[in-house]
């Protein structure tokens, strides 16, 4: 992890040294998961972009940002929901990650006020919890269902927060619109689609000892976020 951070830092210094124009911005917003969404989750961060000359279309830099995930899984027998099935599993996941991602951005149009981008980098879990309820009131003998108090049946609530994966790899694609507010300042509107390379938690995966036939096999949501921010566009004086 330290080597990764050092490499990113050295790349940042190199880009700053060779660049002639820069975009530095702050942004914040919220988003929803494409699957198993529970609630709107906040995100926000710092954008650092550099290009070789004033008016350049290609920018390379970093995003340093915070991403929250708010997820809920409800898998029950006979497609039942809200814990009404005779067997099933529900999982509530809430986690916060800090990410550092190299970013490639390309300007569109004559004035390049719209930029499309891709990012890919690493993040670390800074807080969260993972809670699971699993139950089964069925009887495997003759297909009859018994009273939940009968021996051999179960209903458990488990704290699986230790299963949250700490180090994550995340990528994203998106588009930012930069609205001029004078010669240097820009108001920004961003639409971002992010994805993770592996499950946010080991809960429900084959390595999880509490796994059942109703488990979700991990959580790898796509995430759609809308963000608003402000950026400063600057260049070296010899280009003025």
MOWOKA-V269958 format. One record per residue. N is the residue number from 1. RES is the residue in three letters. OMEGA is omega as a letter, one per 20 degrees, with the letter a starting at -180 (NA if undefined). NEAR is the number of other C-alpha atoms within 12 Angstrom. D_LAST is the distance of its C-alpha to the last C-alpha in Angstrom with 2 decimals. Layout:
BEGIN
n: (N & N)
res: (RES & RES)
omega: (OMEGA & OMEGA)
near: (NEAR & NEAR)
d_last: (D_LAST & D_LAST)
END
This chain:
BEGIN
n: (1 & 2 & 3 & 4 & 5 & 6 & 7 & 8 & 9 & 10 & 11 & 12 & 13 & 14 & 15 & 16 & 17 & 18 & 19 & 20 & 21 & 22 & 23 & 24 & 25 & 26 & 27 & 28 & 29 & 30 & 31 & 32 & 33 & 34 & 35 & 36 & 37 & 38 & 39 & 40 & 41 & 42 & 43 & 44 & 45 & 46 & 47 & 48 & 49 & 50 & 51 & 52 & 53 & 54 & 55 & 56 & 57 & 58 & 59 & 60 & 61 & 62 & 63 & 64 & 65 & 66 & 67 & 68 & 69 & 70 & 71 & 72 & 73 & 74 & 75 & 76 & 77 & 78 & 79 & 80 & 81 & 82 & 83 & 84 & 85 & 86 & 87 & 88 & 89 & 90 & 91 & 92 & 93 & 94 & 95 & 96 & 97 & 98 & 99 & 100 & 101 & 102 & 103 & 104 & 105 & 106 & 107 & 108 & 109 & 110 & 111 & 112 & 113 & 114 & 115 & 116 & 117 & 118 & 119 & 120 & 121 & 122 & 123 & 124 & 125 & 126 & 127 & 128 & 129 & 130 & 131 & 132 & 133 & 134 & 135 & 136 & 137 & 138 & 139 & 140 & 141 & 142 & 143 & 144 & 145 & 146 & 147 & 148 & 149 & 150 & 151 & 152 & 153 & 154 & 155 & 156 & 157 & 158 & 159 & 160 & 161 & 162 & 163 & 164 & 165 & 166 & 167 & 168 & 169 & 170 & 171 & 172 & 173 & 174 & 175 & 176 & 177 & 178 & 179 & 180 & 181 & 182 & 183 & 184 & 185 & 186 & 187 & 188 & 189 & 190 & 191 & 192 & 193 & 194 & 195 & 196 & 197 & 198 & 199 & 200 & 201 & 202 & 203 & 204 & 205 & 206 & 207 & 208 & 209 & 210 & 211 & 212 & 213 & 214 & 215 & 216 & 217 & 218 & 219 & 220 & 221 & 222 & 223 & 224 & 225 & 226 & 227 & 228 & 229 & 230 & 231 & 232 & 233 & 234 & 235 & 236 & 237 & 238 & 239 & 240)
res: (UNK & UNK & UNK & UNK & UNK & UNK & UNK & UNK & UNK & UNK & UNK & UNK & UNK & UNK & UNK & UNK & UNK & UNK & UNK & UNK & UNK & UNK & UNK & UNK & UNK & UNK & UNK & UNK & UNK & UNK & UNK & UNK & UNK & UNK & UNK & UNK & UNK & UNK & UNK & UNK & UNK & UNK & UNK & UNK & UNK & UNK & UNK & UNK & UNK & UNK & UNK & UNK & UNK & UNK & UNK & UNK & UNK & UNK & UNK & UNK & UNK & UNK & UNK & UNK & UNK & UNK & UNK & UNK & UNK & UNK & UNK & UNK & UNK & UNK & UNK & UNK & UNK & UNK & UNK & UNK & UNK & UNK & UNK & UNK & UNK & UNK & UNK & UNK & UNK & UNK & UNK & UNK & UNK & UNK & UNK & UNK & UNK & UNK & UNK & UNK & UNK & UNK & UNK & UNK & UNK & UNK & UNK & UNK & UNK & UNK & UNK & UNK & UNK & UNK & UNK & UNK & UNK & UNK & UNK & UNK & UNK & UNK & UNK & UNK & UNK & UNK & UNK & UNK & UNK & UNK & UNK & UNK & UNK & UNK & UNK & UNK & UNK & UNK & UNK & UNK & UNK & UNK & UNK & UNK & UNK & UNK & UNK & UNK & UNK & UNK & UNK & UNK & UNK & UNK & UNK & UNK & UNK & UNK & UNK & UNK & UNK & UNK & UNK & UNK & UNK & UNK & UNK & UNK & UNK & UNK & UNK & UNK & UNK & UNK & UNK & UNK & UNK & UNK & UNK & UNK & UNK & UNK & UNK & UNK & UNK & UNK & UNK & UNK & UNK & UNK & UNK & UNK & UNK & UNK & UNK & UNK & UNK & UNK & UNK & UNK & UNK & UNK & UNK & UNK & UNK & UNK & UNK & UNK & UNK & UNK & UNK & UNK & UNK & UNK & UNK & UNK & UNK & UNK & UNK & UNK & UNK & UNK & UNK & UNK & UNK & UNK & UNK & UNK & UNK & UNK & UNK & UNK & UNK & UNK & UNK & UNK & UNK & UNK & UNK & UNK)
omega: (a & r & r & a & r & r & r & a & r & r & r & r & r & r & a & a & a & a & r & r & a & r & r & a & r & a & r & a & a & a & a & r & r & r & r & r & r & a & r & a & a & r & r & a & a & r & r & a & a & r & a & a & r & a & a & a & a & r & r & a & a & r & r & a & r & r & r & r & r & a & r & r & r & r & a & r & r & r & r & r & r & r & r & a & a & r & r & a & r & a & r & a & r & a & r & a & r & a & r & a & r & a & r & a & a & a & r & r & a & a & r & r & r & r & r & a & r & r & r & a & a & r & a & r & a & r & r & r & a & a & a & r & r & a & r & r & a & r & a & a & r & r & r & r & a & r & a & a & a & r & r & r & a & r & a & r & a & r & a & a & r & a & a & r & a & a & a & r & a & r & r & r & a & a & r & r & a & a & a & r & a & a & a & a & a & r & a & r & a & r & a & r & a & r & r & a & r & a & r & a & r & r & r & r & a & r & a & a & a & a & r & r & r & a & a & a & r & a & r & a & r & a & r & a & r & a & r & a & r & a & r & r & a & r & a & a & a & r & a & NA)
near: (16 & 9 & 9 & 18 & 21 & 13 & 17 & 26 & 20 & 16 & 23 & 28 & 18 & 17 & 25 & 27 & 16 & 18 & 29 & 25 & 33 & 36 & 38 & 33 & 35 & 29 & 33 & 29 & 27 & 28 & 31 & 31 & 32 & 23 & 22 & 27 & 27 & 23 & 21 & 24 & 29 & 29 & 35 & 31 & 30 & 30 & 39 & 35 & 43 & 41 & 33 & 24 & 24 & 25 & 27 & 28 & 27 & 28 & 37 & 36 & 40 & 38 & 39 & 35 & 32 & 31 & 43 & 41 & 46 & 34 & 38 & 33 & 36 & 31 & 31 & 28 & 24 & 13 & 16 & 17 & 18 & 19 & 24 & 19 & 24 & 29 & 34 & 34 & 40 & 38 & 41 & 33 & 42 & 34 & 35 & 31 & 34 & 29 & 38 & 36 & 40 & 37 & 36 & 30 & 35 & 28 & 25 & 21 & 15 & 11 & 16 & 23 & 27 & 27 & 34 & 30 & 35 & 30 & 34 & 28 & 33 & 34 & 33 & 29 & 28 & 21 & 21 & 28 & 30 & 34 & 29 & 36 & 34 & 35 & 34 & 31 & 28 & 25 & 20 & 12 & 9 & 8 & 9 & 11 & 19 & 20 & 15 & 18 & 15 & 14 & 13 & 17 & 20 & 22 & 23 & 20 & 17 & 23 & 20 & 27 & 24 & 21 & 30 & 34 & 32 & 27 & 26 & 31 & 30 & 35 & 30 & 31 & 27 & 28 & 31 & 35 & 31 & 32 & 25 & 20 & 15 & 13 & 14 & 21 & 21 & 27 & 28 & 32 & 29 & 36 & 30 & 35 & 30 & 35 & 33 & 31 & 23 & 23 & 27 & 42 & 40 & 28 & 39 & 34 & 24 & 17 & 15 & 20 & 14 & 27 & 26 & 25 & 19 & 31 & 31 & 35 & 25 & 33 & 38 & 32 & 33 & 28 & 36 & 31 & 34 & 28 & 32 & 29 & 28 & 29 & 32 & 29 & 34 & 28 & 26 & 19 & 10 & 10 & 13 & 12)
d_last: (40.55 & 39.15 & 38.21 & 36.36 & 34.35 & 33.63 & 32.47 & 30.10 & 28.73 & 28.18 & 26.43 & 24.09 & 23.29 & 22.82 & 20.43 & 18.32 & 18.33 & 17.32 & 14.81 & 11.03 & 11.04 & 13.90 & 16.18 & 18.64 & 21.38 & 24.93 & 27.53 & 31.26 & 34.02 & 37.40 & 39.17 & 42.53 & 44.23 & 45.30 & 48.76 & 50.84 & 48.46 & 49.94 & 47.30 & 43.63 & 41.79 & 38.55 & 35.48 & 32.09 & 29.51 & 26.06 & 23.59 & 21.21 & 19.22 & 16.84 & 15.48 & 14.49 & 11.10 & 8.88 & 11.47 & 14.28 & 17.70 & 19.46 & 19.15 & 21.63 & 22.62 & 25.41 & 27.28 & 29.38 & 31.74 & 35.20 & 37.58 & 40.99 & 43.84 & 46.76 & 49.44 & 53.11 & 55.56 & 58.95 & 61.23 & 64.90 & 68.08 & 68.68 & 65.08 & 65.93 & 63.18 & 62.88 & 65.30 & 68.24 & 69.10 & 71.99 & 69.63 & 65.91 & 62.84 & 60.00 & 56.96 & 54.38 & 51.18 & 48.42 & 45.77 & 42.36 & 40.03 & 36.85 & 34.77 & 32.06 & 30.88 & 28.35 & 26.38 & 25.14 & 23.14 & 22.37 & 20.49 & 22.62 & 22.09 & 19.42 & 17.24 & 18.49 & 19.58 & 22.70 & 22.87 & 26.16 & 26.89 & 29.65 & 30.52 & 33.38 & 34.33 & 36.91 & 38.16 & 40.86 & 43.35 & 43.17 & 45.95 & 48.31 & 51.87 & 53.86 & 57.19 & 59.79 & 63.01 & 65.39 & 68.89 & 71.75 & 74.96 & 76.42 & 79.59 & 79.71 & 83.49 & 84.75 & 81.48 & 82.38 & 79.91 & 81.21 & 80.62 & 77.47 & 79.72 & 81.56 & 81.30 & 78.86 & 76.24 & 73.05 & 70.33 & 67.72 & 64.48 & 62.43 & 59.41 & 57.46 & 54.31 & 54.90 & 54.21 & 50.54 & 48.42 & 46.05 & 43.56 & 42.08 & 39.86 & 37.82 & 35.72 & 34.03 & 32.40 & 30.58 & 27.95 & 25.31 & 23.99 & 20.69 & 20.84 & 17.71 & 18.32 & 15.24 & 11.54 & 12.24 & 16.04 & 18.35 & 22.15 & 23.77 & 27.16 & 28.56 & 31.78 & 32.91 & 36.01 & 36.99 & 39.98 & 41.70 & 43.27 & 46.53 & 48.56 & 47.42 & 51.00 & 54.01 & 56.29 & 58.13 & 57.25 & 60.06 & 59.48 & 60.28 & 63.95 & 64.03 & 63.01 & 65.27 & 65.55 & 63.41 & 60.48 & 57.01 & 56.32 & 53.17 & 50.08 & 47.08 & 45.48 & 42.49 & 40.35 & 38.41 & 35.96 & 33.91 & 31.11 & 28.79 & 25.81 & 22.41 & 19.23 & 15.89 & 12.92 & 10.18 & 7.80 & 7.34 & 5.21 & 5.61 & 3.82 & 0.00)
END
